[in-house]
Amino acid sequence: MKHLIVNADDFGYTPGVNRAIVDALRTGIVTSTSLMATGAAFEDAVERARQNPDLDVGCHLNLVEGMPLSPRSQIPHLVKADGRFCNLVELAFRVAAGRVPMPEVEREFSAQIEKIIAAGIQPSHLDTHQHTHLHPKIAAVLVRLARRYNISWVRRLCENCTPPLREGQWRRRIVAAASYLFVSSLQRQMDQHGLRTPDAFTGFVLTGRLTTPALRATLAGLPEGVTELMCHPGYFDPDLEAAPTMLKRKREIEFRIVADASWGNWLRERGIVLTSFRELAAATQPL
């Protein structure tokens, strides 16, 4: 069978993002979300999760945007002079140069997971903001923390279910293809540690370029097994306009697509079953 998880990233980012994710759960195909413990709207997200127990919630671990949870003195190599995280490019250079001790990454990731647990949410899965776990050292930290906090599902390391060539961003397509070449050994290590990842992952190439025809073409080509579709629904409002993200009005476009109720019949006609990380973790038999 073909099982599909539709995971909305950035829960906790802004109140408008939170509302859109919950609305897409109620009317559309979103089944899971990833909560940012560092997000400005974290408390709002926690309250919405309590009000919507059907929403499956994981951790969206962040090293590249905003303020960390750990004191600056404990993670000096992860932050700038103002105490905020470095951006993705600077973090990548620091990690590649060996200038980021991995215990600092582990400390900050642990603080984020523990904040979510302390709020009464047991995370069903782990992933990272802007895909920082593509780096093998950071992925290794993710493996250790998943085992420590008894979280059995993590996002697949790279996209391996890409949309047709006419769709999406070519730059992202190149990154996805390149990363696929070097993560196979690390993926095997995750398997050896008893962690589970979806058989396929998609949505990276379509980030910022999601359209109904592109999504339809991608889902029509799903392989057997479990696929995670990443999306970024949100309402474009003053909070989102002021946020340091490239995805602003595009989030509302993504919301309208994944909140469309007509997807239900379309998926059923093609034998695609919606599921969530929480449902998979609770299953007694592997899919």
C-alpha positions in Angstrom: 0.0 0.0 0.0 0.9 3.6 -0.3 0.8 5.6 2.9 1.2 9.4 3.0 2.1 11.7 5.8 1.5 15.4 5.1 3.7 17.2 7.6 3.4 21.0 8.1 6.7 22.5 9.2 7.1 25.6 11.4 4.3 25.1 13.9 4.9 27.8 16.5 6.5 30.3 14.0 3.6 32.8 14.0 0.0 32.7 15.2 -1.1 32.8 11.5 1.1 29.8 10.6 -0.4 28.0 13.6 -4.0 28.7 12.5 -3.3 27.7 9.0 -1.8 24.3 10.0 -4.8 23.5 12.2 -7.3 24.6 9.5 -5.5 22.4 7.0 -5.8 19.5 9.4 -9.5 20.1 9.8 -10.4 20.5 6.1 -7.5 19.2 4.1 -4.8 16.6 4.0 -2.3 17.8 6.7 -1.9 15.0 9.3 1.2 16.0 11.2 3.2 19.0 12.1 6.7 19.9 13.5 6.8 22.3 16.4 9.5 24.9 16.8 10.4 25.3 20.5 12.2 28.5 19.6 9.2 30.0 17.7 7.6 33.3 18.7 4.2 31.6 18.8 5.2 28.5 20.7 2.6 28.9 23.5 -0.1 29.5 21.0 0.9 26.4 19.1 0.8 24.3 22.3 -2.7 25.5 23.1 -3.9 24.7 19.6 -2.4 21.3 19.8 -4.3 20.7 23.1 -7.5 21.8 21.4 -6.9 19.5 18.4 -5.8 16.1 19.8 -5.9 14.6 16.3 -2.9 16.8 15.3 0.3 14.7 15.5 3.2 16.8 16.8 6.9 16.4 16.4 10.0 18.6 17.0 11.3 21.0 14.4 14.8 21.4 15.7 16.4 24.8 15.0 20.0 26.0 14.8 19.7 28.7 12.1 17.1 31.3 13.0 16.3 33.5 16.0 17.3 33.1 19.6 18.4 29.7 21.1 17.0 28.3 24.3 20.5 27.6 25.8 22.6 30.4 27.4 25.1 31.9 25.0 27.9 30.8 27.2 26.9 27.2 26.7 26.7 27.3 22.9 29.2 30.0 21.9 30.0 28.4 18.5 26.4 28.4 17.4 25.6 32.0 17.9 26.7 35.5 16.7 27.8 38.4 18.9 24.2 39.4 19.5 23.4 35.9 20.9 21.2 35.0 17.9 21.8 31.9 15.8 24.0 32.1 12.7 22.3 31.7 9.4 22.4 28.4 7.5 25.4 29.4 5.3 27.5 30.5 8.2 26.6 27.4 10.3 27.5 25.2 7.3 30.9 26.8 7.0 31.5 26.6 10.8 30.6 22.9 10.9 32.6 22.1 7.8 35.7 23.8 9.4 35.3 21.9 12.6 34.5 25.0 14.6 31.2 23.8 16.1 31.6 21.2 18.9 28.8 18.7 18.6 28.1 18.8 22.4 26.8 22.3 21.8 24.4 21.1 19.1 23.3 18.3 21.4 22.8 20.7 24.3 20.6 23.1 22.3 18.6 20.3 20.6 18.0 18.7 24.0 16.7 22.0 25.4 14.2 22.3 22.5 13.0 18.7 22.9 12.6 19.1 26.6 10.7 22.3 26.3 8.1 20.6 24.1 7.9 17.6 26.5 7.5 20.0 29.4 4.5 21.6 27.6 2.7 18.2 27.7 3.5 17.0 24.2 5.4 13.8 23.6 7.0 14.3 20.2 6.3 11.6 17.6 9.1 12.5 15.3 12.2 14.7 14.7 13.2 16.9 11.9 15.3 20.1 11.5 14.7 23.7 10.4 16.2 24.3 7.0 17.4 20.6 6.9 20.5 21.0 9.0 20.5 17.3 9.7 21.8 16.8 6.2 25.2 17.2 7.7 26.4 13.8 9.0 27.6 15.2 12.3 24.3 16.9 13.1 22.4 13.8 11.9 24.5 11.7 14.3 23.3 14.0 17.1 19.8 13.6 16.0 20.2 9.8 16.2 21.4 10.0 19.8 18.6 12.3 20.9 15.9 10.2 19.2 17.1 7.2 21.2 17.4 9.2 24.5 13.9 10.6 24.3 12.3 7.5 22.9 11.3 9.0 19.6 11.2 6.3 16.9 10.6 8.3 13.7 12.9 10.9 12.1 12.7 12.7 8.7 14.5 11.0 5.9 17.8 12.6 5.2 17.1 13.8 1.7 14.4 14.0 -0.9 14.1 10.8 -3.0 10.7 11.3 -4.5 11.1 14.3 -6.7 8.4 15.9 -8.8 8.4 15.9 -12.6 11.3 17.8 -14.2 9.1 20.7 -15.2 8.1 21.4 -11.6 9.9 22.9 -8.6 13.3 24.7 -8.2 16.3 23.5 -10.1 18.7 24.7 -7.4 16.8 22.6 -4.8 16.7 19.7 -7.2 20.5 19.8 -7.6 20.9 19.9 -3.8 18.5 16.9 -3.4 20.4 14.9 -6.0 23.8 15.7 -4.5 22.8 14.9 -1.0 21.3 11.6 -2.0 24.8 10.5 -3.0 26.4 10.9 0.4 23.7 10.0 2.9 23.2 6.4 2.1 25.7 5.2 4.7 24.3 7.5 7.3 20.8 6.2 6.5 22.0 2.7 7.2 23.4 3.8 10.6 20.0 5.2 11.5 18.4 1.9 10.5 20.9 0.0 12.6 20.0 2.1 15.7 16.3 1.1 15.3 15.2 4.5 14.1 12.6 4.6 11.4 12.3 7.0 8.5 9.7 7.2 5.8 10.6 5.2 2.7 10.3 8.3 0.7 10.4 12.1 1.3 9.2 14.9 -0.9 8.4 18.6 -0.8 11.9 20.0 -0.7 12.1 20.7 -4.4 8.6 22.1 -4.4 9.2 24.5 -1.5 8.1 27.9 -2.6 6.8 26.5 -5.9 4.0 24.3 -4.8 1.0 24.3 -7.1 -1.9 21.9 -7.4 -0.8 20.4 -10.7 2.8 19.9 -9.3 1.5 18.2 -6.2 -0.9 16.1 -8.1 1.9 14.9 -10.5 4.2 14.2 -7.5 1.6 12.2 -5.6 0.6 10.3 -8.7 4.1 8.9 -8.7 4.4 7.8 -5.1 6.2 4.6 -4.4 4.9 1.8 -2.3 5.4 2.2 1.5 5.4 5.4 3.6 6.1 8.8 2.0 6.4 12.1 3.9 5.3 15.3 2.1 6.7 18.4 3.7 4.6 21.6 3.4 4.6 25.1 4.8 1.0 26.4 5.2 0.4 29.8 6.8 -1.8 32.9 6.7 0.1 36.0 5.3 -0.4 38.6 8.0 1.8 41.4 9.6 3.6 38.8 11.9 4.6 36.7 8.9 5.5 39.7 6.8 7.9 40.8 9.6 9.4 37.3 10.1 12.9 36.5 8.7 11.7 33.9 6.2 11.6 33.8 2.4 8.3 32.0 2.5 5.7 34.7 3.1 2.8 35.0 0.6 3.8 31.6 -0.7 2.7 30.0 2.6 -0.9 31.1 2.0 -0.7 29.6 -1.5 0.5 26.3 0.1 -2.3 26.5 2.7 -5.0 26.8 0.0 -3.6 23.7 -1.7 -3.2 21.4 1.2 -6.4 22.6 2.9 -8.5 21.6 -0.2 -11.0 19.0 0.8 -11.1 17.5 -2.7 -7.8 15.7 -2.1 -9.5 13.1 0.0 -11.4 11.4 -2.9 -8.4 11.9 -5.3 -6.1 10.0 -2.9 -8.6 7.2 -2.2 -9.1 6.7 -6.0 -5.3 6.0 -6.2 -5.0 3.8 -3.2 -3.1 6.4 -1.1 -3.9 6.3 2.6 -3.3 9.3 4.8 -1.5 8.5 8.1 0.8 10.2 10.6 4.0 9.6 12.5 2.0 9.0 15.7 -0.2 6.4 14.0 2.9 4.6 12.6 4.6 4.6 16.0 1.5 3.1 17.6 1.2 0.4 15.0 2.0 -3.1 16.2 3.0 -4.4 12.8 5.2 -2.6 10.3 3.5 -1.3 7.2 
